[in-house]
Amino acid sequence: MANAQSPSIKGTVIGSWLFLFLSVSLLLVGITMAIGRNMPAVATAETAMQSLQQFQSWYAVFQKRIWFWGIPAIGLVAALWALWFHGAVRRRIANQPTQKEKRTKTPAPLKDKQEEKPIPARDPDIDKRLFLYLVGMLQREGRLLDFFNENLEDYEDAQIGAAVRNIHENCRKIVDRYLPLQPVVSQEEGEAITLQANFDAAAIKLVGQVGDHPPFTGVVRHRGWRVKKVVLPELSGNPDPDIIAAAEVEIS
């Protein structure tokens, strides 16, 4: 606190000492001028003895006046200066903030009401494992990969149709469980639709003879699909996530 207040107090001390110095200097100048005004009268006296006696008489009176008026005046000036100096220093100190006030006024860094928990490190293979897990679920429930890898040339269309029905039903359950879908547009396929200037170009793809400026009028060829939500499964602790479906061996 002393370092923070030193510049202000130093200015007060310098100003007060200048005031006292000027007051004493003016008093001394007044004394000198008073002596000077009486010197010519002394110098023009008829005799040196009379001049000396007159000067001694005047100086005795002047000395009494100095003691009667000068010394009390100097004391009064010193007292006034001391009172002013004391009040100025107290005001300076009062206006200076204390270290406690500085700590109080200093805004504390904002902190969350709840301490932030450390974010666990993300597995670099997590996206790969989630993708393979979904494919594995489609294989486990709908035998989708078996269907893709089957040579369909050896089967009749009726046989393929019957197999696809079962695959479609089981795979749809998996999609509805983890990736529930909804159409992008409400119109059915084959119905007319008009697109205004603010349509979402990322959600609706224009094909055919597209004009330069909307609105565009056309027919829905595909309703599109939008994911309602994504349900992330809990991954198993399989040491080899590349195994989508384990081989099955029947022991006899």
C-alpha positions in Angstrom: 0.0 0.0 0.0 2.9 2.3 0.7 4.1 2.0 -2.9 0.7 2.8 -4.3 0.3 5.9 -2.1 3.9 7.3 -2.4 3.4 9.4 -5.6 0.3 11.2 -4.2 1.9 11.8 -0.8 5.1 13.0 -2.4 3.3 15.6 -4.4 1.5 16.8 -1.2 4.8 17.1 0.7 6.5 19.0 -2.1 3.6 21.4 -2.4 3.4 22.0 1.3 7.1 22.7 1.6 6.9 25.2 -1.3 4.0 27.0 0.5 6.0 27.3 3.7 9.1 28.4 1.8 7.2 31.1 0.0 5.6 32.3 3.3 9.0 32.6 5.1 10.6 34.3 2.1 7.8 36.9 1.9 8.3 37.6 5.6 12.1 38.1 5.2 11.5 40.3 2.1 9.1 42.4 4.2 11.8 42.8 6.9 14.4 43.8 4.4 12.1 46.4 2.8 11.3 47.9 6.2 15.0 48.3 7.0 15.6 49.8 3.6 12.9 52.4 4.0 14.5 53.7 7.2 18.1 53.7 5.9 17.8 56.8 3.8 16.6 58.9 6.8 19.5 57.6 8.8 22.0 58.5 6.1 20.8 62.1 5.6 21.1 63.0 9.3 23.2 66.0 10.1 25.7 64.1 12.3 26.8 60.5 12.4 26.0 60.3 16.1 22.5 61.4 15.7 22.0 59.1 12.7 23.3 56.1 14.8 21.1 57.0 17.7 18.1 57.3 15.4 18.8 54.0 13.8 19.3 52.3 17.1 16.0 53.8 18.4 14.2 52.6 15.3 15.8 49.2 15.3 14.8 48.7 19.0 11.2 49.5 18.1 11.4 47.3 15.0 12.9 44.4 17.1 10.0 44.6 19.6 7.5 44.6 16.7 9.2 41.5 15.2 8.9 39.7 18.5 5.4 40.9 19.1 4.1 40.4 15.5 6.6 38.5 13.5 7.2 35.4 15.6 3.5 34.8 16.3 2.8 35.3 12.5 5.5 32.7 11.7 4.0 30.3 14.3 0.5 30.9 12.9 1.7 30.2 9.4 3.5 27.0 10.5 0.4 25.8 12.4 -1.9 26.5 9.4 0.6 24.7 7.2 0.8 21.7 9.6 -3.1 21.5 9.7 -3.3 21.7 5.9 -0.5 19.2 5.4 -2.1 16.7 7.8 -5.5 17.0 6.2 -4.1 16.7 2.7 -2.2 13.6 3.6 -5.3 12.0 5.3 -7.4 12.7 2.3 -4.8 11.2 0.0 -4.6 8.1 2.1 -8.4 7.8 2.4 -8.8 8.0 -1.4 -6.3 5.2 -2.0 -7.9 1.8 -2.1 -6.4 -0.8 0.3 -5.1 -4.1 -0.8 -8.2 -5.8 0.7 -10.5 -3.5 -1.4 -8.4 -4.2 -4.5 -8.8 -7.9 -3.9 -12.5 -7.5 -3.4 -13.0 -5.3 -6.5 -10.9 -7.6 -8.7 -13.4 -9.9 -10.5 -12.8 -13.5 -9.9 -12.5 -15.7 -12.9 -15.8 -17.2 -13.9 -16.1 -20.8 -13.0 -18.8 -23.3 -13.9 -21.1 -24.3 -11.1 -20.1 -27.8 -11.7 -16.5 -28.7 -12.1 -15.7 -29.9 -15.6 -15.1 -33.6 -15.7 -12.1 -34.7 -17.8 -13.3 -35.9 -21.2 -12.2 -39.5 -21.7 -9.9 -40.1 -24.7 -11.9 -41.1 -27.8 -11.0 -44.4 -29.3 -9.6 -43.7 -32.7 -11.3 -46.9 -34.0 -14.7 -46.1 -32.5 -16.3 -45.0 -35.8 -15.0 -48.1 -37.5 -16.3 -50.4 -34.7 -19.7 -48.7 -34.7 -20.0 -49.2 -38.5 -18.9 -52.8 -38.3 -21.3 -53.4 -35.4 -24.2 -52.2 -37.4 -23.3 -54.4 -40.4 -22.8 -57.3 -37.9 -26.3 -56.8 -36.5 -27.8 -56.8 -40.1 -25.9 -60.1 -40.7 -26.9 -61.6 -37.3 -30.6 -60.7 -37.6 -31.2 -60.7 -41.4 -28.4 -62.7 -42.9 -27.7 -59.7 -45.1 -24.1 -60.5 -45.9 -25.0 -64.1 -46.7 -27.5 -62.9 -49.1 -25.1 -60.5 -50.8 -22.4 -63.2 -51.2 -24.8 -65.9 -52.4 -24.8 -66.8 -56.1 -28.4 -66.2 -57.1 -28.0 -67.7 -60.6 -28.6 -71.2 -59.0 -32.0 -70.2 -57.7 -35.4 -69.5 -59.2 -37.1 -66.1 -58.9 -39.7 -67.5 -56.6 -37.0 -68.9 -54.3 -35.2 -65.5 -54.2 -38.4 -63.6 -53.5 -39.2 -65.8 -50.6 -35.7 -65.4 -49.1 -35.7 -61.6 -49.7 -39.0 -61.3 -47.7 -37.4 -62.7 -44.6 -34.2 -60.7 -45.0 -36.2 -57.5 -45.6 -38.3 -58.0 -42.4 -35.3 -58.8 -40.1 -33.0 -56.0 -41.5 -35.8 -53.4 -41.2 -36.1 -54.2 -37.5 -32.4 -53.4 -37.0 -32.7 -50.1 -39.0 -35.8 -49.1 -37.0 -34.0 -49.8 -33.7 -30.8 -47.9 -34.3 -31.6 -45.5 -37.2 -35.3 -44.7 -37.2 -36.2 -42.9 -40.5 -38.8 -40.5 -41.8 -39.4 -39.1 -45.3 -37.9 -35.8 -46.4 -41.1 -34.7 -48.1 -44.6 -35.4 -47.1 -45.9 -36.1 -50.7 -46.1 -39.6 -51.9 -44.2 -40.8 -54.9 -45.9 -39.7 -58.1 -47.6 -36.7 -56.5 -47.0 -33.1 -57.7 -44.9 -30.7 -55.6 -43.9 -27.0 -55.8 -40.6 -25.9 -54.4 -40.3 -22.2 -53.3 -37.1 -20.2 -53.4 -36.1 -21.1 -49.9 -36.2 -24.9 -50.3 -33.4 -27.0 -48.8 -31.1 -27.8 -51.7 -29.2 -30.3 -49.5 -32.4 -32.3 -48.7 -34.1 -32.1 -52.1 -32.3 -33.0 -55.4 -33.6 -31.6 -58.6 -33.5 -33.7 -61.8 -34.9 -33.3 -65.3 -35.4 -29.9 -66.9 -34.5 -27.5 -64.1 -35.2 -23.8 -64.8 -33.1 -20.9 -63.8 -35.3 -19.4 -61.0 -37.7 -20.9 -58.5 -40.4 -21.7 -57.8 -40.0 -25.2 -59.4 -43.0 -27.5 -60.0 -42.4 -31.2 -60.5 -43.3 -34.8 -59.5 -41.9 -36.7 -56.5 -39.8 -39.6 -57.8 -38.3 -40.5 -54.4 -39.4 -39.2 -51.0 -35.9 -39.3 -49.5 -35.0 -40.4 -46.0 -34.1 -38.4 -42.9 -32.8 -39.9 -39.7 -35.0 -39.1 -36.7 -32.3 -40.0 -34.2 -29.2 -42.2 -33.9 -29.1 -44.8 -31.2 -25.5 -45.8 -30.5 -25.2 -49.4 -29.3 -22.9 -50.5 -26.5 -19.9 -52.1 -28.1 -18.8 -55.5 -26.8 -15.3 -56.1 -25.6 -14.4 -58.3 -28.6 -10.6 -58.2 -29.0 -11.0 -58.3 -32.8 -13.7 -55.8 -33.9 -13.1 -56.8 -37.6 -15.0 -60.1 -36.9 -18.5 -59.1 -38.0 -20.0 -62.6 -37.6 -18.2 -65.4 -36.0 -18.0 -68.7 -37.8 -20.3 -71.4 -36.5 -19.2 -75.0 -36.1 -21.6 -77.7 -35.0 -20.0 -80.4 -32.9 -21.4 -83.9 -33.4 
